[in-house]
């Protein structure tokens, strides 16, 4: 099982959610082909209701602490269902790495 699958499974098992999207963005960086070093994670969950951005990220960090020791970078995008709808069900695209 690869790191991306482990992240998806752990989030689904530990966080009631409407949407979980884990995107391997390693290809945008100067790493060998097939690497799993850079991720973008989008989570829509009403568990985030009345939680600050910091506390939302802490929740994700606690769930994925083992996986985060295996990767270099992770961009977290956490929303309640209402916030997600206001964003038109999308986030911004991540830029390519400067060295890529």
Backbone as numpy.savetxt, mean C-alpha at the origin, in Angstrom:
# Nx Ny Nz CAx CAy CAz Cx Cy Cz
5.36 -18.09 -2.55 4.50 -16.91 -2.55 5.40 -15.67 -2.55
5.10 -14.72 -3.42 5.92 -13.52 -3.49 5.47 -12.49 -2.44
6.27 -11.43 -2.29 6.01 -10.41 -1.28 4.67 -9.71 -1.53
4.37 -9.41 -2.78 3.12 -8.74 -3.11 1.93 -9.57 -2.64
1.96 -10.86 -2.89 0.86 -11.75 -2.45 0.77 -11.80 -0.94
1.91 -11.85 -0.25 1.91 -11.87 1.21 1.26 -10.60 1.78
1.60 -9.46 1.18 1.03 -8.19 1.63 -0.49 -8.20 1.44
-0.95 -8.61 0.27 -2.39 -8.65 -0.02 -3.12 -9.56 0.97
-2.59 -10.74 1.19 -3.23 -11.71 2.09 -3.30 -11.18 3.51
-2.19 -10.64 4.01 -2.18 -10.14 5.38 -3.16 -9.00 5.57
-3.22 -8.09 4.62 -4.16 -6.98 4.74 -5.60 -7.48 4.71
-5.91 -8.40 3.81 -7.27 -8.93 3.71 -7.67 -9.68 4.96
-6.72 -10.37 5.60 -7.02 -11.14 6.80 -7.17 -10.28 8.05
-6.51 -9.12 8.05 -6.42 -8.32 9.27 -7.11 -6.97 9.25
-7.67 -6.60 8.10 -8.28 -5.28 8.00 -9.55 -5.36 7.16
-10.72 -5.20 7.81 -11.96 -5.18 7.02 -11.88 -4.05 6.01
-12.05 -4.37 4.75 -11.84 -3.35 3.74 -12.80 -3.47 2.57
-12.91 -2.39 1.85 -13.72 -2.31 0.64 -12.83 -2.56 -0.56
-11.58 -2.07 -0.45 -10.62 -2.22 -1.53 -9.22 -2.35 -0.95
-8.47 -3.30 -1.48 -7.04 -3.41 -1.19 -6.36 -3.62 -2.52
-5.44 -2.71 -2.82 -4.72 -2.79 -4.08 -3.23 -2.64 -3.77
-2.46 -3.67 -4.11 -1.02 -3.67 -3.88 -0.34 -3.68 -5.24
0.44 -2.65 -5.51 1.07 -2.49 -6.82 2.59 -2.53 -6.65
3.22 -3.46 -7.34 4.68 -3.54 -7.33 5.20 -2.48 -8.30
5.83 -1.45 -7.77 6.36 -0.37 -8.60 7.88 -0.44 -8.74
8.44 -1.59 -8.48 9.89 -1.76 -8.55 10.43 -1.46 -9.94
9.64 -1.74 -10.97 10.07 -1.50 -12.35 10.38 -0.02 -12.62
9.89 0.87 -11.77 10.13 2.30 -11.93 11.46 2.72 -11.30
12.19 1.78 -10.74 13.41 2.07 -10.00 14.59 1.30 -10.58
15.78 1.69 -10.16 17.00 1.05 -10.65 17.29 -0.22 -9.85
16.50 -1.24 -10.12 16.66 -2.55 -9.47 16.58 -3.62 -10.55
17.07 -4.82 -10.27 17.00 -5.89 -11.27 15.55 -6.23 -11.64
15.36 -6.63 -12.88 14.03 -7.03 -13.37 13.46 -8.13 -12.46
12.18 -8.01 -12.14 11.52 -8.99 -11.29 11.65 -8.71 -9.80
12.28 -7.60 -9.44 12.46 -7.26 -8.03 11.13 -6.92 -7.36
11.11 -7.07 -6.06 9.97 -6.68 -5.24 10.50 -5.79 -4.12
10.81 -4.56 -4.47 11.45 -3.65 -3.52 10.64 -2.39 -3.24
9.78 -1.99 -4.17 9.02 -0.74 -4.06 7.54 -1.01 -4.34
6.68 -0.62 -3.40 5.25 -0.89 -3.53 4.41 0.36 -3.29
3.26 0.35 -3.90 2.20 1.33 -3.64 1.01 0.52 -3.13
0.48 0.91 -1.99 -0.64 0.20 -1.39 -1.80 1.18 -1.21
-2.93 0.80 -1.78 -4.16 1.58 -1.63 -5.13 0.74 -0.81
-5.65 1.32 0.26 -6.61 0.62 1.10 -7.79 1.54 1.38
-8.98 1.03 1.12 -10.21 1.75 1.45 -10.90 0.91 2.53
-11.05 1.50 3.70 -11.64 0.79 4.82 -12.32 1.77 5.75
-13.48 1.41 6.23 -14.15 2.26 7.21 -13.53 2.11 8.59
-12.54 1.22 8.73 -11.75 1.14 9.96 -10.93 2.42 10.15
-10.74 3.17 9.07 -9.97 4.41 9.13 -10.81 5.60 9.60
-12.10 5.40 9.75 -13.00 6.47 10.19 -12.50 7.06 11.50
-12.40 8.38 11.56 -11.95 9.11 12.74 -10.52 8.81 13.17
-9.71 8.27 12.25 -8.30 8.03 12.54 -7.47 9.01 11.71
-6.44 9.55 12.34 -5.53 10.44 11.61 -4.75 9.64 10.58
-4.16 10.34 9.64 -3.33 9.68 8.63 -2.21 8.89 9.30
-1.59 9.46 10.31 -0.53 8.78 11.03 -1.02 7.48 11.65
-2.18 7.49 12.28 -2.71 6.28 12.89 -3.15 5.24 11.87
-3.60 5.68 10.72 -3.94 4.75 9.63 -2.68 4.02 9.18
-1.61 4.80 9.00 -0.36 4.21 8.55 0.24 3.30 9.62
0.10 3.68 10.87 0.58 2.81 11.97 -0.15 1.47 11.95
-1.44 1.51 11.69 -2.23 0.28 11.61 -1.69 -0.64 10.52
-1.45 -0.07 9.34 -0.89 -0.85 8.22 0.51 -1.34 8.57
1.33 -0.46 9.14 2.70 -0.84 9.51 2.71 -2.00 10.49
1.80 -2.00 11.45 1.72 -3.10 12.41 1.36 -4.41 11.72
0.44 -4.36 10.80 0.01 -5.57 10.08 1.15 -6.11 9.21
1.90 -5.22 8.59 2.91 -5.62 7.60 4.35 -5.49 8.10
4.57 -5.48 9.41 5.93 -5.23 9.92 6.94 -6.24 9.40
6.56 -7.48 9.25 7.49 -8.49 8.73 7.82 -8.23 7.25
6.81 -7.92 6.45 7.02 -7.67 5.03 7.83 -6.39 4.79
7.65 -5.40 5.66 8.37 -4.14 5.49 9.87 -4.30 5.74
10.28 -5.37 6.38 11.72 -5.61 6.54 12.34 -6.13 5.25
11.51 -6.55 4.29 11.98 -7.15 3.04 12.00 -6.19 1.86
11.43 -4.99 2.03 11.32 -4.05 0.91 12.03 -2.74 1.24
12.27 -1.93 0.20 12.97 -0.66 0.38 12.02 0.51 0.61
10.87 0.49 -0.08 9.97 1.64 -0.01 8.52 1.22 -0.22
7.62 1.97 0.42 6.20 1.69 0.26 5.43 2.99 0.40
4.57 3.25 -0.56 3.71 4.42 -0.55 2.32 3.95 -0.11
1.82 4.51 1.00 0.51 4.13 1.53 -0.53 5.18 1.21
-1.66 4.72 0.69 -2.80 5.59 0.39 -4.00 4.98 1.10
-4.44 5.62 2.17 -5.49 5.06 3.02 -6.69 5.99 3.06
-7.86 5.41 2.81 -9.09 6.21 2.72 -10.26 5.50 3.37
-11.21 6.29 3.85 -12.51 5.73 4.19 -13.29 5.62 2.88
-14.42 4.97 2.91 -15.22 4.84 1.69 -15.65 6.23 1.17
-16.05 7.10 2.07 -16.48 8.45 1.68 -15.32 9.23 1.04
-14.14 9.15 1.64 -12.97 9.85 1.09 -12.61 9.31 -0.30
-12.71 8.01 -0.45 -12.40 7.36 -1.72 -13.35 7.84 -2.83
-14.61 7.94 -2.49 -15.59 8.44 -3.47 -15.28 9.88 -3.87
-14.86 10.69 -2.92 -14.50 12.09 -3.22 -13.27 12.16 -4.13
-12.43 11.14 -4.07 -11.23 11.07 -4.92 -11.54 10.43 -6.27
-12.80 10.19 -6.54 -13.23 9.52 -7.78 -12.62 8.13 -7.93
-12.47 7.44 -6.81 -11.98 6.06 -6.78 -10.59 5.91 -7.40
-9.73 6.89 -7.18 -8.38 6.77 -7.73 -7.37 7.60 -6.94
-6.11 7.26 -7.10 -5.02 8.02 -6.51 -4.11 8.51 -7.63
-3.16 9.34 -7.27 -2.23 9.84 -8.28 -1.20 8.76 -8.61
-0.65 8.82 -9.81 0.39 7.88 -10.21 1.71 8.27 -9.55
2.47 7.26 -9.20 3.80 7.50 -8.62 4.77 7.86 -9.73
5.70 8.78 -9.44 6.69 9.14 -10.47 7.75 8.06 -10.59
8.46 8.06 -11.71 9.60 7.17 -11.87 10.73 7.65 -10.97
11.59 6.74 -10.60 12.77 7.04 -9.82 13.69 7.93 -10.63
14.36 8.87 -10.00 15.28 9.78 -10.67 16.39 9.00 -11.38
16.88 7.93 -10.76 17.97 7.16 -11.34 17.54 6.12 -12.36
16.26 6.04 -12.66 15.77 4.99 -13.55 15.95 5.40 -14.98
